[in-house]
């Protein structure tokens, strides 16, 4: 598979999932349509993993971002959902099936000197007794949803909490 084919696979999957996301923030869908023309778009994917009681979320302690959902850059040729699964395995040591519909799509800058990035968030439910392990210097932990965890993206706390409440209602 050449780079153009890999790029097309990644971008096509990102556009489909962005359109299917439960919620959109930052006018992300329009941003992606505009950015894809020159493939300036950097894509990231993350996993919002909740315990079965929807009282906790699985987070990792990043060096300078604080407590964030496991996630990272979508590699060339990889679809965002695959990236979220890979990042979850790498950063928290767990494998879980992600929901069919992405939880959210947003645009953000991970650092002030970086270009904006499209982020796709996928959700999953996992038993809290499953062992989690972070990477060296980046621990993973179940964090109570009611806690105000330290994060470079404080708006994510409300987004994650709202999605957990929605999933809990749907499961009743």
Secondary structure, DSSP 8 states (H G I E B T S, - for coil): --HHHHHHHHHHHHHHHHHH-SEE-TTHHHHHHHHGGGT--EEEEEEEEEETTSSEEEEEEETTTEEE-SEEE--TT--HHHHHHHHHHHHHS------SS-SEEEEE-SSTTS--EEEEEEEEEE-TTS----BTTB-EEEEETTS---BS-THHHHHHHHHHHHHHHHH-
